[in-house]
């Protein structure tokens, strides 16, 4: 069954009035943010909400530790540093990705080695990874 694209006069995927804002922010979310703002402890290793979230998430995934960070960029950097990537090491990364993937490697003074993607999945091509592995390869980031 072939349909005309909405931009060319076909039906819209989401009819008028059914759009959902994202993320969905509830009154509970707003109240929690206001509570933190009023207390004045917005960040740091002992922020109560941060500690509670880390414990709850660690329990949920069944691990002893959890570290919350402010972004996916910081998360990738923490992972790269956490596995011991150092200056001069090579880390294989997808050629088609957000810039933060390679930046996390560069922040460790390591060398990102770009591997092309699979055109079907748009993910790093597993068949092309092996040919890029050297004695300096320390990690592979597959995002």
WOSUL-V950254 format. One record per pair of residues at least 24 apart in sequence whose C-alpha atoms are under 7 Angstrom apart, sorted by the first residue. I is the first residue (numbers start at 1). J is the second residue. D is the distance in Angstrom with one decimal. If there is no record, write none. Layout:
I|J|D / I|J|D
This chain:
73|100|5.3 / 76|101|6.7 / 76|104|6.2 / 77|104|4.5 / 80|104|6.7 / 80|105|6.7 / 81|108|6.9 / 85|138|6.4 / 86|110|5.9 / 89|136|5.3 / 89|137|6.1 / 89|138|6.0 / 90|136|5.4 / 90|137|4.5 / 90|138|5.8 / 91|137|5.7 / 91|138|5.8 / 91|139|4.9 / 91|140|5.5 / 92|139|6.4 / 92|140|4.6 / 92|141|6.1 / 93|140|6.2 / 93|141|5.1 / 93|142|6.4 / 94|124|5.0 / 94|142|6.5
